């Protein structure tokens, strides 16, 4: 088994498990303030210390994992749900007006990073986790559309596709029955990469106040709260920072491992 895949899956699974456990249990109430015990260091009753309001950091990390993973997961789902069909459609209509409109629309979205899109959405609807999901999801659509189209184009000239066309199958049926299964491995790997980027984007949006709003914990907002207290309570910044780093590292390692595991050429080479 691929080492990167094992390490990545272990790191990712750890934070997913922490997020799931937070639905039913946390060491303390993540919203409960305990001013006399504020800024406590690591150890004691509060395993990872407390913040400037006396809230338990471990509990906030667990609930924050739930927030970050949920936002990134739904955003990637939006990107895949809309981007993959658009990419398949563009490839099936290569060179047509439809293909040109889809790809130029992708270029337009790429011109505005997720942070800029979030600012625009927030200016209209207000800051929230839902709007962060929409912003990150919109940015993911052209990513999956381009990857799907690029991979599909190379398949449309293959012999088995020509055989399907001769058999009278429509472009839509060929895309679903023959093209999509052959690009699924690539899309799975890309989804793990976009998942990690989604967590980073959510943390960045929360850091500037455009993500999940209080009292819902967020790793990005925990970093923002800690920026003026680093000299006296470094654990407030280090712990959510390491949580982000380890989660993103785990997803990237898992994506790299999945690429090696799912690539038939590498699989033959291992044998």
C-alpha positions as CSV (number, residue, x, y, z in Angstrom):
1,X,0.0,0.0,0.0
2,X,1.2,3.5,-0.8
3,X,2.8,5.2,2.2
4,X,1.5,8.7,1.3
5,X,-2.0,7.3,1.0
6,X,-1.8,5.7,4.4
7,X,-0.4,8.7,6.2
8,X,-2.8,11.1,4.4
9,X,-5.8,8.9,5.1
10,X,-4.8,8.7,8.8
11,X,-4.4,12.5,9.2
12,X,-7.6,13.2,7.3
13,X,-9.5,10.5,9.2
14,X,-8.4,11.8,12.5
15,X,-9.9,15.3,11.9
16,X,-13.0,13.9,10.4
17,X,-13.4,11.7,13.4
18,X,-12.9,14.7,15.7
19,X,-15.6,16.6,13.7
20,X,-18.0,13.7,14.0
21,X,-17.4,13.2,17.7
22,X,-18.0,16.9,18.3
23,X,-21.7,16.4,17.4
24,X,-22.2,14.3,20.5
25,X,-19.3,15.2,22.9
26,X,-16.7,17.8,23.6
27,X,-14.6,18.2,26.7
28,X,-16.3,21.5,27.5
29,X,-19.0,23.6,26.0
30,X,-17.2,25.5,23.2
31,X,-19.3,28.6,23.8
32,X,-18.8,28.7,27.6
33,X,-16.7,31.6,28.8
34,X,-14.6,31.2,32.0
35,X,-12.8,34.6,32.4
36,X,-10.9,33.6,35.6
37,X,-9.2,30.8,33.6
38,X,-8.5,32.7,30.5
39,X,-5.2,32.3,28.5
40,X,-4.3,29.1,30.4
41,X,-1.5,27.1,28.7
42,X,-1.5,23.6,27.5
43,X,-2.1,20.9,30.2
44,X,-4.4,20.5,33.2
45,X,-8.2,20.3,32.9
46,X,-8.0,22.2,29.6
47,X,-5.7,19.9,27.6
48,X,-4.9,22.5,24.9
49,X,-5.4,25.5,27.1
50,X,-8.0,28.3,26.9
51,X,-8.4,31.4,24.8
52,X,-8.9,35.1,25.9
53,X,-12.4,34.4,27.0
54,X,-11.6,31.2,28.9
55,X,-13.1,28.9,26.3
56,X,-11.6,25.5,25.9
57,X,-9.4,25.4,22.8
58,X,-9.7,21.6,22.3
59,X,-13.5,21.9,22.2
60,X,-13.3,24.8,19.7
61,X,-10.8,22.9,17.5
62,X,-13.2,19.9,17.4
63,X,-16.2,22.0,16.5
64,X,-14.1,24.1,14.2
65,X,-13.1,20.9,12.3
66,X,-16.8,20.3,11.8
67,X,-17.2,23.8,10.3
68,X,-14.1,23.7,8.1
69,X,-14.8,20.2,6.7
70,X,-18.5,20.9,6.1
71,X,-17.8,24.2,4.2
72,X,-15.1,22.6,2.1
73,X,-17.0,19.4,1.5
74,X,-20.2,21.2,0.3
75,X,-18.2,23.7,-1.8
76,X,-16.3,20.9,-3.5
77,X,-19.7,19.1,-4.1
78,X,-21.0,22.2,-5.8
79,X,-17.9,22.4,-7.9
80,X,-18.2,18.8,-9.0
81,X,-21.9,18.8,-9.4
82,X,-21.8,21.7,-11.8
83,X,-18.3,21.6,-13.2
84,X,-18.2,18.0,-14.3
85,X,-21.4,18.1,-16.5
86,X,-20.3,21.4,-18.0
87,X,-16.9,19.9,-18.8
88,X,-18.5,16.8,-20.4
89,X,-20.9,19.0,-22.4
90,X,-18.1,21.2,-23.6
91,X,-16.0,18.2,-24.7
92,X,-18.9,16.7,-26.5
93,X,-19.5,19.9,-28.4
94,X,-15.9,20.8,-29.0
95,X,-15.4,23.8,-31.2
96,X,-19.0,24.8,-31.0
97,X,-20.6,28.0,-29.5
98,X,-21.5,26.0,-26.4
99,X,-17.9,25.0,-25.9
100,X,-16.7,28.5,-26.3
101,X,-19.3,30.0,-24.0
102,X,-18.5,27.5,-21.2
103,X,-14.8,28.0,-21.4
104,X,-15.0,31.8,-21.6
105,X,-17.4,31.7,-18.6
106,X,-14.7,29.6,-16.8
107,X,-12.1,32.3,-17.6
108,X,-14.4,35.0,-16.2
109,X,-14.8,33.1,-12.9
110,X,-11.0,32.5,-12.7
111,X,-10.5,36.2,-13.0
112,X,-12.0,36.6,-9.5
113,X,-10.5,34.6,-6.6
114,X,-12.8,33.1,-4.1
115,X,-12.0,35.9,-1.6
116,X,-13.2,38.5,-4.1
117,X,-16.3,36.5,-4.9
118,X,-16.9,36.2,-1.1
119,X,-16.6,39.9,-0.6
120,X,-19.2,40.5,-3.4
121,X,-21.6,38.0,-2.0
122,X,-21.1,39.3,1.5
123,X,-21.8,42.9,0.4
124,X,-25.1,41.7,-0.8
125,X,-26.2,39.0,1.6
126,X,-24.0,39.4,4.6
127,X,-21.1,37.3,6.1
128,X,-22.0,33.7,6.9
129,X,-20.8,30.1,6.4
130,X,-23.4,29.6,3.7
131,X,-22.0,32.5,1.7
132,X,-18.5,31.2,2.2
133,X,-19.7,27.9,0.7
134,X,-21.2,29.6,-2.3
135,X,-18.1,31.6,-2.9
136,X,-15.7,28.6,-2.7
137,X,-18.2,26.5,-4.6
138,X,-18.4,29.0,-7.5
139,X,-14.6,29.1,-7.7
140,X,-14.5,25.2,-7.9
141,X,-16.8,25.0,-10.9
142,X,-14.3,26.1,-13.6
143,X,-11.6,23.9,-12.0
144,X,-13.6,20.7,-12.5
145,X,-15.0,21.9,-15.8
146,X,-11.5,22.4,-17.3
147,X,-10.1,19.2,-15.9
148,X,-13.1,17.2,-17.1
149,X,-13.1,18.8,-20.6
150,X,-9.3,18.3,-21.0
151,X,-9.5,14.6,-20.0
152,X,-12.6,14.0,-22.1
153,X,-11.2,15.5,-25.3
154,X,-8.4,13.0,-25.4
155,X,-11.0,10.2,-25.1
156,X,-13.3,11.3,-27.8
157,X,-10.8,10.3,-30.5
158,X,-10.3,6.8,-29.0
159,X,-11.5,3.7,-30.9
160,X,-14.0,2.6,-28.4
161,X,-15.7,6.0,-28.5
162,X,-15.8,5.8,-32.3
163,X,-17.4,2.4,-32.0
164,X,-20.0,3.8,-29.7
165,X,-20.8,6.5,-32.2
166,X,-21.1,4.1,-35.0
167,X,-23.5,2.0,-32.8
168,X,-25.8,5.1,-32.8
169,X,-25.3,6.3,-29.2
170,X,-25.9,10.0,-28.6
171,X,-23.2,12.3,-27.3
172,X,-24.9,12.5,-23.9
173,X,-25.0,8.7,-23.6
174,X,-21.4,8.4,-24.6
175,X,-20.4,11.0,-22.1
176,X,-22.2,9.3,-19.3
177,X,-21.5,5.7,-20.1
178,X,-17.9,5.8,-21.6
179,X,-16.3,9.2,-20.9
180,X,-17.2,9.8,-17.3
181,X,-16.1,6.3,-16.0
182,X,-12.7,6.9,-17.6
183,X,-12.1,10.3,-16.0
184,X,-13.4,9.4,-12.6
185,X,-10.0,8.5,-11.2
186,X,-8.6,11.9,-12.2
187,X,-11.6,13.7,-10.7
188,X,-11.3,11.8,-7.4
189,X,-7.7,12.9,-7.0
190,X,-8.6,16.5,-7.9
191,X,-11.4,16.5,-5.4
192,X,-9.0,15.8,-2.6
193,X,-6.8,18.7,-3.7
194,X,-9.8,21.0,-4.0
195,X,-11.0,19.8,-0.6
196,X,-7.7,20.9,1.0
197,X,-7.8,24.2,-0.9
198,X,-11.4,24.6,0.3
199,X,-10.3,24.3,4.0
200,X,-7.6,26.9,3.4
201,X,-10.1,29.2,1.7
202,X,-12.6,28.8,4.5
203,X,-9.9,29.6,7.1
204,X,-8.9,32.7,5.1
205,X,-12.4,33.9,4.7
206,X,-13.1,33.4,8.4
207,X,-9.8,35.1,9.3
208,X,-11.1,38.3,7.6
209,X,-14.6,37.9,9.0
210,X,-16.4,36.6,5.9
211,X,-16.9,33.0,7.0
212,X,-18.7,31.4,9.9
213,X,-19.9,33.9,12.4
214,X,-19.7,33.8,16.3
215,X,-20.5,31.8,18.3
216,X,-19.7,29.1,15.7
217,X,-15.9,28.3,16.1
218,X,-13.7,28.4,13.0
219,X,-10.0,27.8,12.7
220,X,-9.5,30.9,10.7
221,X,-11.3,33.1,13.2
222,X,-9.3,31.5,16.0
223,X,-6.2,32.6,14.3
224,X,-7.6,36.1,13.9
225,X,-8.4,36.3,17.6
226,X,-4.9,35.1,18.5
227,X,-2.9,37.5,16.4
228,X,-2.6,40.2,19.1
229,X,-1.9,37.7,21.8
230,X,0.9,35.6,20.3
231,X,3.5,36.9,22.6
232,X,1.6,36.0,25.8
233,X,-0.5,33.0,24.6
234,X,1.2,31.5,21.6
235,X,-0.9,28.3,21.9
236,X,-3.9,30.2,20.7
237,X,-2.3,30.6,17.3
238,X,-0.2,27.5,17.1
239,X,-3.0,25.0,17.8
240,X,-5.5,26.1,15.1
241,X,-2.5,26.7,12.8
242,X,-1.3,23.2,13.2
243,X,-4.8,21.9,12.7
244,X,-5.0,23.6,9.3
245,X,-1.5,22.5,8.3
246,X,-2.1,18.8,9.3
247,X,-5.5,18.6,7.6
248,X,-4.3,20.2,4.4
249,X,-1.1,18.0,4.5
250,X,-3.2,14.9,5.0
251,X,-5.5,15.7,2.1
252,X,-2.6,16.4,-0.2
253,X,-0.8,13.3,0.8
254,X,-4.0,11.3,0.3
255,X,-4.5,12.9,-3.1
256,X,-0.9,12.1,-4.1
257,X,-1.3,8.5,-2.9
258,X,-4.6,8.1,-4.7
259,X,-3.0,9.3,-7.9
260,X,-0.3,6.7,-7.6
261,X,-2.7,3.9,-6.6
262,X,-5.4,4.6,-9.3
263,X,-3.0,5.3,-12.2
264,X,-2.9,2.0,-14.1
265,X,0.6,2.7,-15.5
266,X,2.0,3.1,-12.0
267,X,0.1,0.0,-10.9
268,X,1.6,-2.1,-13.7
269,X,5.1,-0.7,-12.8
270,X,4.6,-1.7,-9.1
271,X,3.7,-5.2,-10.2
